Amino acid sequence: MPVSRRSLLTGLAGALAATLPGLDRAYAAALAGASVPMAAAPVRLWLRREGTREEVSAIVRTPDGYNGRDLLLLSWLLRDVGDGSSAVWIDPRLFDLLAAVQGAMSAVHGSAVPLIVTSGYRTPKHNAGLEGAARGSLHLAGRAVDLKAFGYAPDAVAVAGALCGRGGVGIYPNFCHLDIGEARIWGRGRKSPPGQPTPGTPITQPKEPA
């Protein structure tokens, strides 16, 4: 029996909610059940950059393909502002993902939801100086972004990212990480359920039952 796209998304939202305790299940259900049209050209994206107050409203793709001029503007917005404004050409598929996320969230919200970039490309030097940053971070290759959505918790962006993409989704206290690498989901800095230690707490080998 064929499975509808809506049923598939609803199931994925439920799985994500189970993977990440404390997730807003009502929002996840609304997002999965929303009538969001499949992306069609032109694909538009509206980004803001935290700290610099820059803003870009761009057309990622047209019926003829990717829009090089606007991809250049978007790539510059995602430059490493923490290391001399070093910039690289960002993988256009990342902007496809962000456009899909913004479209889905805006459909549920009822109007355009601004996506605010907190970190895009990182130089090797900058990445090495960040506590907890992976050595092979996809930020180094222009294939990852940390962001948040005005008026929404990082969980909400994570749900949209998981429903719209097939890459990595990470939830942090003040932002969500999205990338176009291998599919995986993780959460850091989240509150543990009552009676459970915080993930990352050191432990010792359990004693055998007497």
C-alpha positions as CSV (number, residue, x, y, z in Angstrom):
1,M,0.0,0.0,0.0
2,P,1.5,3.4,-1.0
3,V,2.5,5.7,1.9
4,S,1.5,9.3,1.5
5,R,4.1,12.1,2.0
6,R,2.0,13.5,4.9
7,S,2.0,10.1,6.7
8,L,5.7,9.8,6.1
9,L,6.4,13.2,7.5
10,T,4.0,12.7,10.5
11,G,5.9,9.5,11.3
12,L,9.3,11.2,11.0
13,A,8.1,14.0,13.3
14,G,7.0,11.4,15.9
15,A,10.4,9.6,15.6
16,L,12.2,12.8,16.1
17,A,10.1,13.7,19.1
18,A,11.0,10.3,20.6
19,T,14.7,10.8,19.9
20,L,14.7,14.3,21.5
21,P,12.8,14.3,24.8
22,G,11.1,17.6,25.5
23,L,10.5,18.4,21.9
24,D,7.4,20.4,21.1
25,R,5.3,17.5,19.8
26,A,2.3,19.8,18.9
27,Y,4.5,21.9,16.7
28,A,6.1,18.9,15.2
29,A,2.7,17.5,14.3
30,A,1.5,20.8,12.9
31,L,4.6,21.1,10.8
32,A,4.4,17.5,9.5
33,G,0.7,17.9,8.7
34,A,0.9,21.3,7.0
35,S,0.1,21.5,3.4
36,V,3.6,22.6,2.2
37,P,4.0,22.6,-1.6
38,M,7.1,20.9,-3.0
39,A,9.8,23.4,-3.8
40,A,9.5,24.9,-7.3
41,A,11.6,27.6,-9.0
42,P,12.1,30.3,-8.2
43,V,13.3,29.2,-4.8
44,R,13.6,32.1,-2.4
45,L,15.5,32.5,0.9
46,W,15.5,35.3,3.5
47,L,18.5,35.3,5.9
48,R,19.7,37.6,8.6
49,R,23.2,37.5,10.2
50,E,23.4,37.8,14.0
51,G,25.9,40.4,15.1
52,T,26.4,42.2,11.8
53,R,22.8,43.2,11.2
54,E,23.2,42.2,7.5
55,E,20.2,40.8,5.7
56,V,19.8,39.1,2.3
57,S,16.6,38.3,0.5
58,A,17.7,36.1,-2.4
59,I,16.5,33.8,-5.2
60,V,18.5,30.6,-4.8
61,R,17.3,29.0,-8.0
62,T,15.3,30.0,-11.1
63,P,13.8,27.7,-13.8
64,D,17.2,27.9,-15.5
65,G,19.2,26.7,-12.5
66,Y,21.1,28.2,-9.6
67,N,21.3,32.0,-9.4
68,G,25.0,32.7,-9.2
69,R,24.7,36.4,-8.2
70,D,22.4,35.7,-5.3
71,L,24.4,32.6,-4.2
72,L,27.4,34.9,-4.0
73,L,25.5,37.3,-1.7
74,L,24.3,34.4,0.5
75,S,27.8,32.9,0.6
76,W,29.2,36.2,1.8
77,L,26.6,36.4,4.5
78,L,27.8,33.1,5.8
79,R,31.4,34.2,5.9
80,D,33.6,33.7,9.0
81,V,33.1,37.0,10.8
82,G,35.2,35.7,13.6
83,D,38.4,35.4,11.5
84,G,38.9,38.3,9.2
85,S,35.6,37.9,7.3
86,S,37.1,35.0,5.4
87,A,34.6,33.6,2.9
88,V,34.2,30.6,0.6
89,W,31.6,29.5,-1.9
90,I,28.9,27.8,0.1
91,D,27.4,24.5,-1.2
92,P,24.2,25.6,-2.9
93,R,22.4,22.6,-1.6
94,L,22.7,24.1,1.9
95,F,20.7,27.1,0.7
96,D,18.1,24.7,-0.8
97,L,17.7,23.1,2.6
98,L,17.4,26.5,4.4
99,A,14.8,27.6,1.8
100,A,12.8,24.5,2.4
101,V,13.0,24.9,6.2
102,Q,11.9,28.5,5.9
103,G,9.1,27.6,3.6
104,A,7.8,24.9,5.9
105,M,8.0,27.0,9.1
106,S,6.4,30.0,7.3
107,A,3.5,27.8,6.1
108,V,2.7,26.8,9.7
109,H,3.3,30.3,11.1
110,G,1.1,32.0,8.5
111,S,3.8,34.5,7.3
112,A,7.5,34.6,6.5
113,V,9.7,33.4,9.4
114,P,13.2,35.1,9.4
115,L,16.1,32.7,9.7
116,I,19.0,34.2,11.7
117,V,22.5,32.8,11.0
118,T,24.8,32.6,14.0
119,S,27.6,30.7,12.3
120,G,28.3,29.7,8.7
121,Y,31.7,29.0,7.2
122,R,34.6,28.7,9.7
123,T,38.3,28.9,9.0
124,P,40.4,26.0,10.3
125,K,42.0,28.4,12.8
126,H,38.7,29.6,14.1
127,N,37.2,26.1,14.3
128,A,40.2,24.8,16.2
129,G,39.7,27.4,18.8
130,L,36.1,26.6,19.5
131,E,35.4,24.3,22.4
132,G,33.5,21.2,21.3
133,A,33.8,21.8,17.6
134,A,34.5,18.7,15.5
135,R,37.9,18.6,13.8
136,G,36.2,17.6,10.5
137,S,33.3,20.0,11.0
138,L,31.2,20.6,7.8
139,H,31.4,24.3,8.7
140,L,35.0,24.1,7.3
141,A,33.6,23.0,3.9
142,G,30.8,25.4,3.6
143,R,28.2,22.7,4.1
144,A,26.8,23.6,7.5
145,V,25.1,26.4,9.3
146,D,24.1,27.3,12.9
147,L,20.9,29.3,13.0
148,K,17.8,30.2,14.9
149,A,14.3,31.4,13.9
150,F,12.8,34.6,15.4
151,G,10.2,33.7,17.9
152,Y,10.9,29.9,17.9
153,A,13.0,27.6,20.0
154,P,15.9,25.6,18.4
155,D,13.7,22.5,18.6
156,A,11.3,24.0,16.1
157,V,14.1,24.6,13.6
158,A,15.3,21.1,14.2
159,V,12.0,19.6,13.4
160,A,11.8,21.5,10.1
161,G,15.4,20.6,9.3
162,A,14.7,16.9,9.9
163,L,11.6,17.0,7.8
164,C,13.1,19.0,4.9
165,G,16.6,17.5,4.7
166,R,18.6,14.4,4.9
167,G,21.7,15.6,6.7
168,G,22.7,16.4,10.3
169,V,20.5,18.1,12.8
170,G,21.9,19.2,16.1
171,I,20.1,21.1,18.9
172,Y,21.9,23.4,21.2
173,P,20.5,25.8,23.9
174,N,20.4,28.8,21.7
175,F,20.6,27.6,18.1
176,C,20.1,24.6,15.8
177,H,22.9,23.1,13.6
178,L,21.9,21.9,10.1
179,D,24.2,20.4,7.5
180,I,24.1,18.4,4.3
181,G,26.3,15.6,5.4
182,E,25.3,12.2,6.7
183,A,21.9,11.8,8.3
184,R,22.2,12.1,12.1
185,I,20.5,13.8,15.1
186,W,21.9,14.9,18.4
187,G,21.2,17.3,21.2
188,R,23.5,19.1,23.6
189,G,22.9,21.3,26.5
190,R,19.4,20.0,26.9
191,K,17.8,19.4,30.3
192,S,17.6,15.7,31.3
193,P,14.4,14.2,32.5
194,P,14.0,14.2,36.3
195,G,16.2,11.6,38.0
196,Q,18.5,11.2,35.0
197,P,22.1,12.6,34.9
198,T,23.0,15.2,32.4
199,P,24.5,13.6,29.2
200,G,28.3,13.8,29.3
201,T,28.5,13.4,33.1
202,P,31.5,11.2,34.0
203,I,30.6,7.7,35.3
204,T,32.5,4.7,36.7
205,Q,32.1,1.0,35.9
206,P,28.9,-0.4,37.4
207,K,29.3,-3.0,40.1
208,E,28.1,-6.5,39.5
209,P,24.9,-7.4,41.3
210,A,25.6,-9.1,44.6
